[in-house]
Amino acid sequence: DRRSSSSTKAATTSTTTKRTRISSASHDKKKVAKPIGICGFCLGDNEKNANGVSEKMINCAECGNSGHPSCLQYSEKLVKKIRTIHWQCIDCKRCIGCNKSDDSVWNENLFI
């Protein structure tokens, strides 16, 4: 049973995993980059998206890149979650396992 083996693994947490958890907690306290304020897709701002409608953009916490949720084709549910976390754009996002930020991460681990 996967659940019982997962709970066993959790009970025998290694020092490395504990360090990862600690660094993850400190990640949440990182300084947030100043938002650029212009959508990287339609070049609009909070007052005007690609459809000419006012729409609050989401911003990358690492680099400040901004985008309208409608331009990114993100659902309302996803945007609501993004607004509660230290969100990173696709250019800044890193793998939490190996800390790589390029597409090779996904290609190397595709069949694991």
C-alpha distances in whole Angstrom, upper triangle without the diagonal:
4,6,6,7,9,10,11,13,14,16,17,19,22,25,25,22,25,28,26,25,29,30,28,30,33,33,33,37,38,42,41,44,47,46,48,49,50,47,46,46,49,51,51,51,49,52,52,49,50,50,53,51,50,47,45,44,40,41,39,39,39,42,44,43,44,43,43,40,42,43,39,38,35,34,36,32,31,35,34,31,33,36,34,33,34,34,35,36,35,38,37,33,31,28,26,24,28,30,32,33,34,33,32,29,27,29,27,24,24,21,19
4,6,5,6,9,10,10,12,14,15,16,19,23,22,19,22,25,23,22,26,27,25,27,30,29,30,33,35,38,38,40,43,42,45,45,46,43,43,43,46,47,48,47,46,49,49,46,46,47,50,48,47,43,42,40,37,37,35,35,36,39,40,40,40,39,40,37,38,39,36,35,32,31,33,29,28,32,31,28,30,33,31,29,30,30,31,33,32,34,33,29,27,24,22,21,24,27,28,30,31,29,28,25,24,25,24,21,21,19,16
4,5,5,6,9,10,10,12,14,15,19,22,22,19,20,24,22,21,24,26,24,25,29,28,28,32,33,37,37,39,42,42,44,45,46,43,43,43,46,47,47,47,45,48,48,45,46,47,49,47,46,43,41,39,36,37,35,34,35,38,39,39,40,39,39,36,38,39,36,35,32,31,32,28,27,31,30,27,29,31,29,28,29,30,31,33,32,34,33,29,28,24,22,21,25,27,29,31,32,31,30,27,26,28,26,23,23,22,19
4,5,5,6,9,10,11,13,14,18,21,22,19,20,24,23,22,25,27,25,26,30,30,30,33,35,39,39,42,45,44,47,48,49,46,46,46,49,51,51,50,48,52,52,49,50,51,53,51,50,46,44,43,39,40,38,37,38,41,42,42,43,42,43,40,42,43,39,38,36,35,35,32,31,34,33,30,32,34,32,30,32,32,33,36,35,37,35,32,30,27,24,23,26,29,31,33,34,33,32,29,28,30,28,25,25,24,21
4,5,5,6,9,10,11,12,15,19,19,17,19,22,21,20,23,25,24,25,29,29,29,32,34,37,38,40,44,43,46,47,48,45,45,45,48,50,50,49,48,51,51,49,49,51,53,51,50,46,44,42,39,39,37,36,36,39,41,41,42,42,42,39,41,42,39,38,35,35,36,32,31,34,33,30,32,34,32,30,31,31,32,34,33,35,34,30,28,24,22,20,23,26,28,30,32,31,30,26,26,27,25,22,23,21,18
4,5,5,6,9,10,11,14,17,17,14,16,19,18,17,20,22,20,22,25,25,26,29,30,34,34,37,40,40,42,43,44,42,41,42,45,46,47,46,44,48,48,45,46,47,50,47,46,42,40,39,35,35,33,32,33,36,37,38,38,38,39,36,38,39,35,35,32,32,32,29,28,31,30,26,28,30,28,26,27,28,29,31,30,32,30,27,25,21,19,18,21,23,26,28,29,28,28,24,24,26,24,20,21,20,17
4,5,5,6,9,10,14,17,17,14,16,19,18,17,20,22,21,22,25,25,26,29,31,34,35,38,41,41,44,45,46,44,43,44,47,48,48,47,46,49,49,47,48,49,51,49,47,44,41,40,36,36,34,33,34,37,39,39,40,40,40,38,40,41,37,37,34,33,34,30,29,32,31,27,29,31,28,27,28,29,30,33,32,34,32,29,27,24,21,20,23,26,28,30,32,31,31,27,27,29,27,24,25,24,21
4,5,5,6,9,12,15,16,14,16,19,19,18,21,23,22,23,26,27,28,31,32,36,37,40,43,43,46,47,48,46,46,46,50,51,51,50,49,52,52,50,51,52,54,52,50,47,44,43,39,39,37,35,36,39,41,41,42,42,43,40,43,44,40,40,37,36,37,33,32,35,34,30,32,34,31,30,30,31,32,35,34,36,34,30,28,25,22,20,24,26,29,31,33,32,31,28,28,30,28,24,26,24,21
4,5,5,6,9,13,13,11,13,16,15,15,18,20,19,21,24,24,25,28,30,33,34,37,40,40,43,44,45,44,43,44,47,48,48,47,46,50,50,47,48,50,52,50,48,45,42,40,37,36,34,33,33,36,38,38,39,40,41,38,41,41,38,38,35,35,35,32,30,33,32,29,30,32,29,27,28,29,29,32,31,33,31,27,25,21,19,17,20,22,25,27,29,29,28,24,25,27,24,21,23,22,18
4,5,5,9,12,13,10,11,14,14,12,16,18,17,18,21,22,22,25,27,31,32,34,38,38,41,42,44,42,41,42,46,46,47,45,44,48,48,46,47,48,50,48,46,43,40,38,35,34,32,30,31,34,36,37,38,38,39,37,39,40,36,37,33,33,34,30,29,31,30,26,28,30,27,25,25,27,28,31,30,32,29,26,24,21,18,17,20,22,25,27,29,29,29,25,25,28,26,23,24,24,20
4,6,9,12,14,12,12,15,16,15,17,20,19,20,23,24,25,27,29,33,34,37,41,41,44,45,47,45,45,46,49,50,50,49,47,51,51,49,51,52,54,51,50,46,43,42,38,37,35,33,34,37,39,40,41,42,43,40,43,44,40,40,37,37,37,33,32,34,33,30,31,33,29,28,28,30,31,34,34,35,33,30,27,24,21,20,23,25,28,30,33,33,32,28,29,31,29,26,28,27,23
4,6,10,11,10,11,14,15,14,17,19,19,20,23,24,25,28,29,33,35,37,41,42,44,46,47,46,45,46,50,50,51,50,48,52,52,50,51,53,55,53,51,47,45,43,39,38,35,34,34,37,39,40,41,42,44,41,44,45,41,41,38,38,39,35,34,36,35,31,32,34,31,29,29,31,31,34,34,35,32,29,27,24,20,19,21,24,27,29,32,32,31,27,28,30,28,25,27,26,22
4,7,8,6,7,10,11,11,13,15,16,17,19,20,22,24,26,29,31,34,37,38,41,43,44,43,42,43,47,47,48,46,45,49,49,47,48,50,52,50,48,44,41,39,36,35,32,30,30,34,36,37,38,39,41,38,41,42,38,39,36,36,36,33,31,33,32,29,29,31,28,26,26,27,28,31,31,32,29,26,23,20,17,16,18,20,24,26,29,29,28,25,26,28,26,23,25,25,21
4,5,5,7,9,10,11,13,15,16,17,19,20,22,24,25,29,31,33,37,38,41,43,44,43,42,44,47,47,48,47,46,50,50,48,49,51,53,51,49,45,42,40,36,35,32,30,29,33,35,37,38,39,41,39,42,42,39,40,37,37,38,35,33,35,34,30,30,32,29,27,26,28,28,31,30,31,28,26,22,20,17,15,17,19,22,25,28,29,27,24,25,27,25,22,25,25,21
4,5,5,6,9,10,11,12,14,15,17,18,21,22,23,27,29,31,35,37,39,41,43,42,41,43,46,46,47,46,45,49,50,48,49,51,52,51,49,45,42,40,36,34,31,29,28,31,34,36,37,39,41,39,43,42,39,40,37,38,38,35,33,35,34,30,30,32,29,26,25,27,27,30,30,30,27,25,22,20,16,15,17,18,22,25,27,29,28,24,26,28,26,24,27,27,24
4,5,5,6,9,10,11,12,14,15,16,19,21,21,25,27,29,33,34,36,39,40,39,38,40,43,43,44,43,43,46,47,45,46,48,50,48,46,43,40,37,33,31,28,26,25,29,31,33,35,36,38,37,40,40,36,37,35,36,36,34,31,32,32,28,28,30,27,24,23,25,24,27,27,27,24,22,18,16,13,12,13,15,18,21,24,25,24,21,23,25,22,21,24,24,21
4,5,5,6,9,10,10,12,14,15,17,19,20,24,26,28,32,33,35,37,39,38,37,38,42,42,43,41,41,44,45,43,44,46,48,46,44,40,37,35,31,30,27,25,24,28,30,31,33,34,36,34,37,37,34,35,32,33,33,30,28,30,29,25,25,27,25,22,21,23,23,26,25,26,23,20,17,15,12,11,13,14,18,20,23,24,24,20,22,24,22,20,23,23,20
4,5,5,6,9,10,11,13,14,16,18,19,23,25,28,31,33,35,37,39,38,38,40,43,43,43,42,41,44,45,43,45,47,48,46,44,40,37,35,31,30,27,25,24,28,30,32,33,35,37,35,38,38,35,36,33,34,34,31,29,30,29,26,26,27,24,21,21,23,23,27,27,28,24,22,19,17,14,13,16,16,20,23,26,27,27,23,25,27,25,23,26,27,23
4,5,5,6,8,10,11,12,15,16,17,21,23,25,29,31,33,35,37,37,36,38,41,41,42,40,39,43,44,42,44,46,47,45,43,40,36,34,30,28,25,23,22,26,28,30,32,34,36,34,38,38,34,36,33,34,34,31,29,30,29,26,25,27,24,21,20,22,22,25,25,25,22,20,17,16,13,13,14,14,18,20,24,26,25,22,24,27,24,23,26,27,24
4,5,5,6,9,10,10,13,15,15,19,21,23,27,28,31,33,34,34,33,35,38,38,39,37,36,40,41,39,40,43,44,42,40,36,33,31,27,25,22,20,19,23,25,27,29,30,32,31,34,34,31,32,29,30,31,28,25,27,26,23,22,24,21,18,17,19,19,22,22,22,19,17,14,13,9,9,11,11,15,17,21,22,22,18,20,23,22,20,23,24,21
4,5,5,6,9,10,11,13,15,19,20,23,27,28,31,32,34,33,33,35,38,38,38,37,36,39,40,38,40,42,43,41,39,35,32,30,26,25,22,20,20,24,25,27,29,30,32,30,34,34,30,32,29,29,29,26,24,25,24,21,21,22,19,16,16,18,19,22,23,24,20,18,16,14,11,12,14,14,18,19,23,24,24,21,22,25,24,22,24,26,23
4,5,5,6,9,10,12,13,17,19,22,26,27,30,32,34,34,33,36,39,38,39,37,36,39,41,39,41,43,44,42,39,36,33,31,27,25,22,20,19,23,25,27,29,31,33,31,35,35,32,33,30,31,31,28,26,27,26,22,22,23,20,17,16,19,19,23,24,24,21,19,17,16,13,14,16,15,19,21,24,26,26,23,25,28,27,25,27,29,26
4,5,5,6,9,10,11,14,17,19,23,24,27,30,32,31,30,33,36,35,36,34,34,37,38,37,39,41,42,40,38,34,31,28,25,23,20,17,16,20,22,24,26,28,30,29,33,33,29,31,29,30,30,27,25,25,25,21,20,21,19,16,14,16,17,20,21,21,17,16,14,14,11,12,14,12,16,17,21,23,24,20,23,26,24,23,26,27,25
4,5,5,7,9,10,14,15,18,22,23,26,28,29,29,28,30,33,33,34,32,31,35,36,34,36,38,39,37,35,31,28,26,22,20,17,15,15,19,20,22,24,26,27,26,30,30,26,28,25,26,26,24,21,22,21,18,17,18,16,12,11,13,14,18,19,19,16,14,12,12,9,11,13,12,15,16,20,22,23,19,21,24,23,21,24,26,23
4,5,6,7,10,13,15,18,21,23,26,28,30,30,30,32,35,34,34,32,31,35,36,34,37,39,39,37,35,31,28,26,22,21,18,15,16,20,21,23,25,26,28,27,31,31,28,29,26,27,26,24,22,22,21,18,17,18,15,12,11,14,16,20,21,22,18,17,16,16,13,15,17,16,19,20,23,25,26,23,24,28,27,25,27,29,27
4,5,5,7,11,13,16,19,21,24,27,29,29,29,31,34,33,34,31,30,34,35,34,37,39,39,37,35,31,28,26,22,20,18,14,14,18,20,22,24,26,28,27,31,31,28,30,27,29,28,26,24,23,23,20,18,19,16,13,11,15,16,19,21,21,17,16,16,16,14,16,17,15,19,19,23,25,26,23,25,29,28,26,29,31,29
4,5,5,9,11,14,17,19,22,24,26,26,25,28,31,30,30,28,28,31,32,31,33,36,36,34,32,28,25,23,19,17,14,11,11,15,16,19,20,23,25,24,28,28,25,27,24,26,25,23,21,20,20,17,16,16,14,11,8,11,12,16,17,17,14,13,12,13,11,14,15,13,16,16,20,22,23,20,22,26,25,24,26,28,26
4,6,9,10,13,16,17,21,22,25,25,25,27,30,29,29,27,25,29,31,29,32,34,34,32,29,26,23,21,17,15,13,10,12,15,16,18,19,21,23,22,26,26,24,26,23,24,23,21,19,18,17,15,13,13,11,8,6,10,12,16,18,19,15,14,14,16,13,17,18,16,19,18,22,24,26,23,24,28,27,26,28,30,28
4,7,9,12,15,17,21,22,25,25,26,29,31,30,30,27,26,30,31,31,33,35,35,33,30,27,23,22,19,16,15,11,12,15,16,19,20,23,25,25,28,28,26,28,25,26,25,24,22,21,20,17,16,15,13,11,9,12,14,18,20,20,17,16,17,18,16,20,21,18,21,20,24,26,28,25,27,30,30,29,31,33,32
4,6,9,13,15,18,20,23,23,23,26,29,27,28,25,25,28,30,29,32,34,34,32,29,26,23,21,17,15,12,9,9,12,13,16,18,21,23,24,27,27,25,27,25,26,26,25,22,21,21,18,16,16,14,11,8,11,12,15,18,18,14,14,15,17,16,19,19,16,19,18,22,24,26,24,25,29,29,28,30,33,31
4,7,9,12,15,18,20,21,22,25,27,25,26,23,23,26,28,27,30,32,32,31,28,25,21,19,16,13,12,8,8,11,11,15,17,20,22,23,27,26,24,27,25,27,26,25,23,21,21,19,16,16,15,13,10,12,13,15,18,18,14,16,17,20,19,22,22,19,21,19,23,26,28,26,27,31,31,30,32,35,34
4,7,9,12,14,17,18,18,22,23,22,22,19,19,22,24,24,26,29,28,27,24,21,17,15,13,10,8,5,6,8,8,11,13,16,18,19,23,22,21,24,21,23,23,22,20,18,18,17,14,13,13,11,8,10,10,13,16,16,13,14,16,19,19,22,23,19,20,19,22,24,27,25,26,30,30,30,31,34,33
4,6,9,12,14,15,16,19,21,19,19,17,17,21,22,22,24,27,27,26,23,20,17,14,12,9,7,5,5,6,5,9,11,14,17,19,22,21,20,23,21,24,23,24,21,18,20,19,15,14,15,14,10,11,10,12,15,14,12,14,16,20,20,24,23,20,20,18,21,24,26,25,26,29,30,30,31,35,34
4,6,9,12,14,15,18,20,17,17,15,15,18,20,20,23,25,24,23,20,18,15,13,12,9,9,8,9,8,5,9,10,14,16,18,21,20,20,23,22,24,23,24,22,19,20,20,16,15,17,15,13,13,13,14,17,16,15,17,20,23,24,27,27,23,24,21,24,26,29,28,29,32,33,33,34,38,37
4,5,8,10,11,15,16,14,14,11,11,15,16,16,19,21,21,20,17,15,12,9,9,6,7,8,9,8,4,6,6,10,12,15,18,17,16,20,19,21,20,22,19,16,18,18,15,13,16,15,13,12,12,12,15,15,14,16,20,23,24,27,27,24,24,21,23,25,28,27,28,31,33,32,33,37,36
4,6,8,9,13,14,11,11,10,11,14,15,15,17,20,19,19,17,15,13,10,10,8,9,11,11,9,5,6,6,9,12,15,17,16,16,19,19,22,22,24,21,18,20,21,17,16,19,18,16,15,14,13,16,15,15,18,21,24,26,29,29,25,25,21,23,25,28,28,28,31,33,33,34,37,38
4,7,9,12,12,9,9,6,7,10,11,12,14,17,16,16,13,12,10,8,9,8,11,13,14,12,8,8,6,8,10,13,15,14,15,18,18,21,20,22,20,17,19,20,17,15,19,19,17,16,15,14,17,17,17,20,23,27,28,31,31,28,27,24,25,27,30,30,30,33,35,35,35,39,39
4,6,9,8,5,6,5,8,10,10,10,12,15,14,14,13,12,11,8,10,10,12,15,16,13,10,8,6,7,9,13,14,12,13,17,17,20,20,23,20,17,20,21,18,17,21,21,19,17,16,14,17,17,18,20,24,27,29,32,32,28,27,24,25,26,29,29,29,32,34,34,34,38,39
4,5,6,5,5,6,8,11,10,8,9,13,13,13,12,10,10,7,9,9,11,15,16,13,11,8,5,4,6,10,11,8,10,13,14,17,18,20,18,15,18,19,16,16,20,20,19,16,15,12,14,15,16,18,22,25,27,30,30,27,26,22,23,23,27,27,27,29,32,32,31,35,36
4,6,6,8,10,12,15,13,11,11,15,15,16,16,14,14,10,11,10,11,15,15,12,11,7,6,6,9,11,12,9,10,13,15,18,19,21,19,17,20,21,17,18,21,20,19,16,14,11,12,12,14,17,20,23,26,29,28,25,23,20,20,20,24,25,24,26,29,29,29,33,34
4,6,8,11,13,15,12,9,8,12,14,15,15,14,14,11,12,13,14,18,18,16,14,10,9,7,8,10,10,6,8,11,13,17,18,21,18,17,20,21,18,19,23,22,21,18,16,13,14,14,17,18,22,25,27,30,30,27,25,21,21,21,25,25,25,26,29,30,29,33,34
4,5,9,11,12,9,7,5,9,10,12,13,12,13,11,14,15,17,20,21,18,16,13,11,8,8,11,10,7,10,12,15,18,19,22,20,18,21,23,20,21,24,24,23,20,19,16,17,18,20,22,26,28,31,34,33,31,29,25,25,25,29,29,28,30,33,33,32,36,38
4,7,10,11,9,8,8,12,11,13,13,13,13,11,14,14,16,19,20,17,14,11,10,9,10,13,13,10,13,15,17,20,21,24,22,19,22,24,21,21,24,24,23,20,19,16,18,18,20,22,26,29,31,34,34,31,29,25,25,26,30,30,30,32,35,35,34,38,39
4,7,8,5,5,7,10,8,10,9,10,11,10,13,14,16,19,21,18,15,13,10,9,8,12,12,10,13,15,17,19,19,22,21,18,21,23,20,19,23,24,23,20,20,18,20,20,22,24,27,30,32,35,35,32,31,28,28,28,32,32,32,34,37,37,36,40,41
4,5,5,6,9,12,10,10,8,8,8,8,11,12,15,17,19,17,14,12,9,8,8,12,12,12,14,16,17,19,18,21,20,17,19,21,18,17,21,22,21,19,19,17,20,20,21,23,27,30,31,35,35,32,31,28,28,29,33,33,32,35,37,37,37,40,41
4,6,7,11,12,10,9,6,5,5,6,10,11,15,17,20,18,14,13,10,9,8,11,12,12,14,16,16,17,16,19,18,15,16,19,17,15,19,20,20,18,19,18,21,22,22,24,27,30,31,35,35,32,32,29,30,30,34,34,33,36,38,38,37,41,41
4,7,10,11,8,7,4,6,8,10,13,15,19,21,23,22,18,17,13,12,11,13,13,14,17,18,18,20,18,22,21,18,19,22,20,18,22,23,24,22,23,21,24,25,26,27,31,34,35,39,39,36,36,32,33,34,37,37,36,39,42,41,40,44,45
4,7,7,5,5,5,7,9,10,14,16,19,22,24,22,19,17,13,11,9,12,11,12,15,16,17,19,18,21,21,18,20,23,21,19,23,24,25,22,23,21,23,24,25,27,31,33,35,38,39,36,35,31,32,32,36,36,35,37,40,40,39,42,43
4,5,5,5,6,6,9,9,12,15,18,21,23,21,18,15,12,9,7,9,8,8,11,12,14,16,16,19,18,16,18,21,19,18,22,23,23,21,21,18,20,22,23,24,28,31,33,36,36,33,32,29,29,29,33,33,32,34,37,37,36,39,40
4,6,7,10,10,12,12,15,17,19,23,24,22,20,17,14,11,9,11,8,7,11,12,14,16,17,21,20,17,20,23,21,21,25,25,25,22,22,19,21,22,24,25,29,31,33,36,37,34,33,29,29,28,32,33,31,33,36,36,35,38,40
4,5,9,10,13,14,17,19,22,26,27,26,23,20,17,13,11,12,9,9,13,13,15,16,17,21,20,18,21,24,22,22,26,27,28,25,25,22,24,25,27,28,32,34,36,39,39,37,36,32,32,31,35,35,34,36,39,39,37,40,42
4,7,9,12,14,17,20,23,26,28,26,23,20,17,14,12,14,12,12,16,16,18,19,19,22,22,20,22,25,23,22,26,28,28,25,26,24,25,27,28,29,33,36,38,41,41,39,37,34,34,34,37,38,36,38,41,41,40,43,44
4,6,10,12,15,18,22,24,27,25,22,20,16,14,11,12,10,12,15,15,16,17,16,20,20,17,19,22,21,20,24,25,26,24,25,23,25,27,28,29,32,35,36,40,40,38,37,33,34,34,37,37,36,38,41,41,39,43,44
4,7,10,13,16,20,22,25,23,20,18,14,13,10,11,11,13,15,16,16,17,15,19,19,16,17,20,19,17,21,23,24,22,23,22,24,26,26,27,31,34,35,38,39,36,36,32,33,33,37,37,35,38,41,40,39,42,43
4,6,10,13,16,19,21,20,17,16,12,10,7,8,8,10,12,13,13,13,12,15,15,12,13,17,15,14,17,19,20,18,19,18,21,23,23,24,28,30,31,34,35,33,32,29,30,30,34,33,32,35,38,37,36,39,40
4,7,10,13,15,18,18,14,13,10,9,7,8,10,11,12,14,13,14,12,15,14,10,12,14,12,11,14,16,17,15,17,16,19,21,21,22,25,28,28,32,33,30,30,27,28,29,33,32,31,34,36,35,35,38,38
4,6,10,13,15,14,11,10,6,5,4,6,9,10,10,12,11,13,12,15,13,9,12,14,11,10,14,15,15,12,13,12,15,17,17,18,22,24,26,29,30,27,27,23,25,25,29,28,27,30,33,32,32,35,35
4,7,9,12,12,9,8,6,6,6,7,10,11,10,12,10,12,12,13,11,8,10,11,8,7,11,11,11,9,10,10,13,15,14,15,18,21,22,25,26,23,23,20,22,23,26,25,25,28,30,29,29,32,32
4,6,9,8,6,6,4,7,9,10,13,13,12,15,13,16,15,16,14,11,13,13,9,9,12,11,9,7,8,8,12,12,12,13,16,19,20,24,24,21,21,18,20,21,25,24,24,27,29,28,28,32,32
4,5,6,5,5,6,9,12,12,16,15,13,16,14,17,17,18,14,12,14,13,10,10,12,10,8,6,5,5,9,9,8,9,13,16,17,21,21,18,18,15,17,19,22,21,21,24,26,25,26,29,29
4,6,6,8,10,12,15,15,19,18,16,19,17,19,19,19,16,14,15,14,10,10,11,9,6,6,6,8,12,12,9,10,13,16,16,20,20,17,18,15,18,20,23,21,22,26,27,26,27,31,30
4,6,8,11,14,17,18,21,20,18,21,19,22,22,22,19,17,19,17,14,14,15,12,8,8,6,8,11,10,7,9,11,15,15,19,18,15,15,13,16,18,21,20,21,24,25,25,26,30,29
4,6,9,12,16,17,20,18,17,20,19,22,23,23,20,18,20,19,15,16,17,15,12,10,8,8,11,9,7,10,13,17,18,21,21,17,17,14,16,19,21,21,22,25,26,26,27,31,31
4,6,10,13,15,18,16,15,19,18,21,21,22,19,16,18,18,14,14,16,14,11,10,9,9,12,11,10,13,16,19,21,24,24,20,20,17,19,21,24,23,24,27,29,29,30,33,33
4,7,11,13,15,13,12,16,16,19,19,21,18,15,18,18,14,14,17,15,13,11,9,7,10,9,10,12,16,19,21,24,24,20,20,16,18,19,23,22,23,26,27,28,28,32,32
4,7,10,12,10,10,14,13,16,16,18,16,13,16,16,12,12,16,15,14,11,10,9,12,12,13,14,18,21,23,26,26,23,22,19,20,21,25,24,24,27,29,29,29,33,33
4,6,8,7,7,10,10,13,14,16,14,11,14,15,12,13,16,16,15,12,12,9,12,13,14,15,19,22,24,27,27,24,24,20,21,21,25,25,24,27,29,29,28,32,33
4,5,5,6,8,9,11,12,14,13,10,13,15,12,12,16,17,17,14,14,12,14,16,17,18,22,24,26,29,30,27,26,23,24,24,28,27,26,29,31,31,30,33,34
4,5,5,6,5,7,8,11,9,7,10,12,10,11,15,15,16,13,14,12,14,17,18,17,21,23,24,28,29,26,26,23,23,23,27,26,24,27,30,29,28,31,32
4,5,5,6,8,9,12,12,10,13,15,14,15,18,19,20,17,17,15,16,19,20,20,24,26,27,30,31,29,28,25,25,24,28,28,26,28,31,30,29,32,33
4,5,8,11,13,15,14,12,16,17,15,16,20,20,20,17,16,13,14,16,18,19,22,25,27,30,30,28,26,23,23,22,26,26,24,27,30,29,28,31,33
4,5,9,11,13,11,10,14,15,12,14,18,17,17,14,13,11,11,14,16,16,19,21,23,26,27,24,23,20,20,19,23,22,21,23,26,26,24,28,29
4,7,10,12,10,10,14,15,13,15,18,19,19,16,16,14,14,17,19,18,21,23,25,27,28,27,25,22,22,21,24,24,22,24,27,26,25,28,29
4,7,8,6,6,10,11,10,12,15,15,17,13,14,13,13,17,18,17,20,21,22,25,27,25,24,21,22,21,24,23,21,24,27,25,24,27,28
4,5,5,6,9,10,11,12,15,16,18,15,17,16,17,20,21,19,22,23,24,27,29,27,27,24,25,24,27,26,23,26,29,27,26,28,29
4,5,5,6,9,10,11,13,15,17,15,17,17,19,22,22,21,24,25,25,28,30,29,29,26,27,26,30,28,26,29,32,30,29,31,31
4,6,5,6,9,10,11,13,16,14,17,17,19,22,22,20,23,23,23,26,28,27,27,25,26,26,29,27,25,28,30,28,27,29,29
4,5,5,6,9,10,11,13,11,13,14,15,18,18,16,19,19,20,23,25,23,24,22,23,22,25,23,21,25,27,25,24,26,27
4,5,5,6,9,10,12,10,13,13,15,18,18,16,20,21,21,25,26,24,25,22,24,23,27,25,24,27,29,27,27,29,29
4,6,5,7,10,13,11,15,16,18,21,20,19,21,22,22,26,28,26,27,24,26,26,29,27,26,29,31,29,29,31,31
4,5,5,7,10,9,12,14,16,19,18,16,18,19,19,22,24,23,24,22,24,24,27,24,23,27,28,26,26,28,28
4,5,5,8,6,9,11,13,16,15,13,16,17,17,21,23,21,21,19,21,22,25,22,22,25,27,25,25,28,28
4,6,8,8,11,13,16,18,17,16,19,20,20,24,25,23,24,22,24,25,28,26,25,29,30,29,29,32,31
4,7,8,12,15,17,20,18,16,19,20,19,22,25,22,24,22,25,26,28,26,26,29,30,28,29,31,30
4,5,9,12,15,17,14,13,15,16,15,19,21,19,20,19,22,23,25,23,23,26,27,25,26,29,28
4,7,10,13,14,11,11,13,15,14,18,19,16,18,16,19,21,23,21,21,25,26,24,26,28,27
4,7,10,12,9,8,11,13,14,17,18,16,17,14,17,18,21,19,19,23,24,23,23,27,26
4,7,8,6,5,9,11,13,16,17,13,14,11,14,15,18,16,17,20,22,21,22,25,25
4,5,5,6,10,13,15,18,18,15,14,11,12,14,17,16,16,19,21,21,21,25,25
4,6,5,9,11,14,16,16,14,12,9,9,10,14,13,13,16,18,18,18,22,22
4,6,9,12,15,17,16,13,11,7,8,10,13,13,14,16,18,19,20,23,24
4,6,10,12,15,14,11,10,7,9,12,14,14,15,18,19,19,20,24,24
4,7,9,12,12,9,9,6,9,10,13,11,12,15,17,16,17,21,20
4,6,9,8,5,5,4,8,10,11,9,11,14,14,14,16,19,18
4,5,6,5,5,6,9,10,10,7,9,12,12,11,13,16,15
4,6,5,8,10,12,14,14,10,12,15,14,13,15,17,15
4,6,8,11,13,14,13,9,11,14,12,11,14,15,13
4,6,9,11,12,11,8,11,13,11,11,14,16,14
4,6,10,12,12,9,12,15,13,13,16,19,17
4,6,9,8,6,10,12,11,12,15,17,17
4,7,8,7,10,12,13,13,15,19,18
4,5,6,8,10,11,12,14,17,18
4,5,6,7,9,10,11,14,16
4,5,5,6,8,10,13,14
4,6,5,6,8,12,12
4,6,5,6,9,10
4,6,5,8,10
4,6,8,9
4,6,5
4,6
4
